Structure formats: C-alpha cells, structure tokens
Amino acid sequence: MPPPSDPNAPQGQPDGPQTQTAVLERTETVPEVAEPGDHERFAHYVRKEKILESALSGEPVTALCGKVWIPGRNPDRFPVCPTCKEIYEGLRPPEDGD
C-alpha cells in the first residue's frame, strides 16, 4: 500500500483538460405566493349562476375573456383580468333587471 500523500505538498499538473469551478452566492427575494403560479392568475368575470352550477356539478365555467376553468380559489386574492374588465365595461345593462 503506498504511503498517504501530504495534502500540503505541491501537486503536479494533471495530464488532461483543466476545469475550474466557482461558487456564486445570491439571495433571491420571492414575493409571498400562496401556491405556485398564483402570480399569473387573475380573477375573471363569470355569471353568478354559472359559478353556483360549477360548485355543484364540478363542470368548468367560461369567463368573459374566454378562459375555461373550474373555480376553486378566492377571487379576492387576485387582480381582475384586464380583458374581462374591458368586456364587462363595454356591456350594456341587462333589459330584464338582472
């Protein structure tokens, strides 16, 4: 068995290609997000009766902007979808009083 080498002794140059590595330390500040992807979510406009139907049946709803999904999160936590808002503001008042 060869004797252990001195770790402080000068080392010879390796015969192959050389690589160097460095450690980069950084601190990331991430906004408080309840669930992954929440920063991309909006609250969308959907008829109230459609939300209730979806809650009972589990069927997806379609927002004014065309997004189709099954509601499940509190919409108060998200900004309003700009497309839904623009469409909603352009709608005329209902004629049946709703």
Backbone as CSV, one residue per row, in Angstrom:
resi,resn,N_x,N_y,N_z,CA_x,CA_y,CA_z,C_x,C_y,C_z
1,MET,0.841,-1.164,0.000,0.000,0.000,0.000,0.893,1.236,0.000
2,PRO,0.658,2.224,-0.916,1.510,3.402,-0.952,1.254,4.291,0.258
3,PRO,2.284,5.026,0.698,2.092,5.901,1.861,1.152,7.054,1.493
4,PRO,0.352,7.555,2.464,-0.561,8.662,2.177,0.236,9.900,1.763
5,SER,-0.295,10.627,0.785,0.408,11.820,0.315,0.105,12.993,1.236
6,ASP,1.025,13.931,1.258,0.887,15.122,2.086,-0.047,16.088,1.361
7,PRO,-1.201,16.455,1.951,-2.132,17.361,1.270,-1.549,18.755,1.068
8,ASN,-0.520,19.119,1.818,0.085,20.444,1.677,1.240,20.457,0.680
9,ALA,1.637,19.287,0.201,2.747,19.213,-0.743,2.291,19.734,-2.096
10,PRO,3.204,20.364,-2.886,2.821,20.845,-4.211,2.370,19.687,-5.085
11,GLN,1.340,19.922,-5.833,0.774,18.890,-6.694,1.259,19.107,-8.120
12,GLY,1.452,18.030,-8.841,1.852,18.111,-10.243,0.644,18.497,-11.099
13,GLN,0.897,18.952,-12.288,-0.166,19.340,-13.209,-0.828,18.085,-13.776
14,PRO,-2.171,18.071,-13.854,-2.845,16.907,-14.451,-2.567,16.876,-15.950
15,ASP,-2.692,15.684,-16.521,-2.398,15.498,-17.938,-3.567,15.894,-18.847
16,GLY,-4.802,15.941,-18.385,-5.966,16.215,-19.231,-6.375,17.673,-19.177
17,PRO,-7.528,17.992,-19.797,-8.032,19.362,-19.766,-8.366,19.774,-18.339
18,GLN,-8.207,21.045,-18.080,-8.458,21.557,-16.737,-9.772,22.322,-16.715
19,THR,-10.464,22.197,-15.617,-11.681,22.977,-15.413,-11.607,23.631,-14.052
20,GLN,-12.273,24.743,-13.963,-12.330,25.437,-12.678,-13.788,25.662,-12.340
21,THR,-14.074,25.635,-11.069,-15.435,25.908,-10.620,-15.394,27.006,-9.583
22,ALA,-16.471,27.732,-9.507,-16.610,28.782,-8.502,-18.014,28.712,-7.948
23,VAL,-18.180,29.188,-6.748,-19.488,29.215,-6.113,-20.013,30.631,-6.162
24,LEU,-21.204,30.792,-6.700,-21.851,32.089,-6.759,-22.988,32.064,-5.754
25,GLU,-22.927,32.944,-4.797,-23.983,33.003,-3.805,-24.849,34.208,-4.091
26,ARG,-26.160,33.993,-4.054,-27.078,35.103,-4.235,-28.308,34.874,-3.375
27,THR,-28.925,35.954,-3.016,-30.137,35.890,-2.223,-31.298,36.269,-3.130
28,GLU,-32.271,35.403,-3.208,-33.443,35.686,-4.033,-34.581,36.119,-3.133
29,THR,-35.233,37.183,-3.529,-36.416,37.614,-2.801,-37.627,37.228,-3.640
30,VAL,-38.423,36.370,-3.093,-39.604,35.885,-3.783,-40.822,36.459,-3.078
31,PRO,-41.749,37.078,-3.827,-42.944,37.585,-3.176,-43.738,36.441,-2.562
32,GLU,-44.489,36.759,-1.535,-45.283,35.739,-0.871,-46.377,35.270,-1.813
33,VAL,-46.313,33.997,-2.184,-47.272,33.419,-3.114,-47.888,32.214,-2.426
34,ALA,-49.197,32.136,-2.434,-49.879,31.041,-1.746,-49.619,29.707,-2.426
35,GLU,-49.666,29.675,-3.730,-49.457,28.442,-4.481,-48.660,28.758,-5.736
36,PRO,-47.926,27.792,-6.265,-47.170,28.052,-7.488,-48.091,28.525,-8.616
37,GLY,-47.653,29.530,-9.321,-48.426,30.036,-10.439,-49.429,31.112,-10.095
38,ASP,-49.617,31.384,-8.803,-50.605,32.384,-8.406,-50.301,33.761,-8.978
39,HIS,-49.014,34.056,-9.209,-48.672,35.371,-9.732,-49.172,35.558,-11.156
40,GLU,-49.559,34.462,-11.831,-50.065,34.546,-13.197,-51.590,34.510,-13.255
41,ARG,-52.235,34.431,-12.147,-53.680,34.260,-12.111,-54.400,35.596,-12.007
42,PHE,-55.600,35.601,-12.524,-56.482,36.751,-12.424,-57.830,36.284,-11.911
43,ALA,-58.590,37.214,-11.377,-59.991,36.975,-11.067,-60.756,37.305,-12.345
44,HIS,-61.625,36.391,-12.774,-62.344,36.561,-14.033,-63.824,36.808,-13.772
45,TYR,-64.479,37.443,-14.749,-65.913,37.702,-14.663,-66.680,36.535,-15.273
46,VAL,-67.589,35.980,-14.454,-68.466,34.882,-14.866,-69.824,35.144,-14.223
47,ARG,-70.911,34.753,-14.888,-72.247,34.914,-14.295,-72.319,34.143,-12.976
48,LYS,-72.944,34.778,-11.969,-73.035,34.160,-10.643,-73.678,32.781,-10.682
49,GLU,-74.739,32.628,-11.481,-75.422,31.329,-11.523,-74.519,30.245,-12.100
50,LYS,-73.589,30.626,-12.973,-72.650,29.652,-13.540,-71.647,29.180,-12.493
51,ILE,-71.255,30.105,-11.613,-70.342,29.734,-10.520,-71.019,28.726,-9.600
52,LEU,-72.295,28.991,-9.263,-73.038,28.083,-8.392,-73.202,26.713,-9.062
53,GLU,-73.563,26.704,-10.339,-73.696,25.438,-11.064,-72.383,24.662,-11.051
54,SER,-71.291,25.371,-11.244,-69.982,24.724,-11.262,-69.644,24.136,-9.899
55,ALA,-69.986,24.864,-8.837,-69.709,24.372,-7.491,-70.469,23.075,-7.216
56,LEU,-71.678,22.971,-7.754,-72.491,21.769,-7.514,-72.125,20.611,-8.439
57,SER,-71.812,20.932,-9.694,-71.576,19.872,-10.681,-70.103,19.554,-10.930
58,GLY,-69.224,20.515,-10.628,-67.804,20.317,-10.918,-67.446,20.611,-12.361
59,GLU,-68.413,21.112,-13.128,-68.174,21.451,-14.530,-67.439,22.784,-14.631
60,PRO,-66.602,22.950,-15.648,-65.884,24.218,-15.817,-66.821,25.346,-16.249
61,VAL,-66.377,26.573,-16.012,-67.097,27.772,-16.421,-66.262,28.492,-17.477
62,THR,-66.910,29.410,-18.207,-66.212,30.205,-19.215,-66.345,31.674,-18.839
63,ALA,-65.208,32.346,-18.701,-65.193,33.766,-18.342,-65.480,34.604,-19.579
64,LEU,-65.742,35.890,-19.365,-65.984,36.804,-20.481,-64.826,36.801,-21.469
65,CYS,-63.600,36.642,-20.972,-62.421,36.670,-21.838,-62.218,35.365,-22.598
66,GLY,-62.998,34.330,-22.244,-62.873,33.047,-22.919,-62.137,31.988,-22.126
67,LYS,-61.555,32.343,-20.991,-60.845,31.355,-20.176,-61.844,30.350,-19.629
68,VAL,-61.494,29.070,-19.726,-62.334,27.987,-19.225,-61.586,27.319,-18.080
69,TRP,-62.228,27.179,-16.931,-61.603,26.555,-15.766,-62.661,26.186,-14.750
70,ILE,-62.258,25.425,-13.761,-63.140,25.072,-12.654,-62.749,25.964,-11.481
71,PRO,-63.638,26.875,-11.067,-63.300,27.789,-9.972,-63.036,27.029,-8.676
72,GLY,-62.085,27.532,-7.922,-61.777,26.875,-6.661,-61.015,27.762,-5.700
73,ARG,-60.617,28.942,-6.132,-59.846,29.843,-5.269,-60.625,31.126,-5.028
74,ASN,-60.274,31.803,-3.956,-60.913,33.066,-3.614,-60.482,34.134,-4.612
75,PRO,-61.398,34.665,-5.417,-61.018,35.646,-6.436,-60.566,36.979,-5.851
76,ASP,-60.861,37.226,-4.582,-60.444,38.487,-3.951,-58.933,38.581,-3.796
77,ARG,-58.229,37.463,-3.904,-56.770,37.448,-3.745,-56.036,37.814,-5.021
78,PHE,-56.752,37.986,-6.137,-56.108,38.200,-7.419,-56.616,39.468,-8.085
79,PRO,-55.807,40.072,-8.940,-56.283,41.238,-9.690,-57.293,40.804,-10.753
80,VAL,-58.168,41.721,-11.124,-59.183,41.420,-12.135,-58.522,41.300,-13.503
81,CYS,-58.949,40.320,-14.261,-58.451,40.101,-15.620,-58.749,41.352,-16.446
82,PRO,-57.737,41.965,-17.046,-57.978,43.192,-17.810,-58.918,42.981,-19.003
83,THR,-58.863,41.823,-19.646,-59.749,41.551,-20.778,-61.185,41.423,-20.309
84,CYS,-61.410,40.681,-19.223,-62.764,40.553,-18.673,-63.305,41.923,-18.280
85,LYS,-62.475,42.723,-17.638,-62.911,44.044,-17.188,-63.306,44.921,-18.375
86,GLU,-62.508,44.894,-19.434,-62.790,45.696,-20.622,-64.107,45.251,-21.269
87,ILE,-64.316,43.949,-21.363,-65.550,43.433,-21.956,-66.742,43.799,-21.078
88,TYR,-66.599,43.609,-19.772,-67.694,43.904,-18.839,-68.098,45.369,-18.913
89,GLU,-67.117,46.252,-18.961,-67.413,47.683,-19.013,-68.071,48.079,-20.332
90,GLY,-67.883,47.286,-21.375,-68.493,47.582,-22.668,-69.881,47.000,-22.832
91,LEU,-70.317,46.172,-21.873,-71.645,45.568,-21.964,-72.723,46.585,-21.626
92,ARG,-73.867,46.449,-22.273,-74.988,47.322,-21.921,-75.721,46.701,-20.742
93,PRO,-76.442,47.517,-19.978,-77.175,46.984,-18.824,-78.223,45.973,-19.288
94,PRO,-78.463,44.920,-18.480,-79.466,43.930,-18.869,-80.851,44.556,-18.923
95,GLU,-81.676,44.080,-19.846,-83.017,44.613,-20.012,-84.012,43.944,-19.079
96,ASP,-83.632,42.802,-18.500,-84.576,42.099,-17.616,-84.380,42.466,-16.152
97,GLY,-83.504,43.435,-15.860,-83.338,43.909,-14.488,-82.291,43.175,-13.691
98,ASP,-81.618,42.153,-14.272,-80.570,41.424,-13.545,-79.255,42.145,-13.568
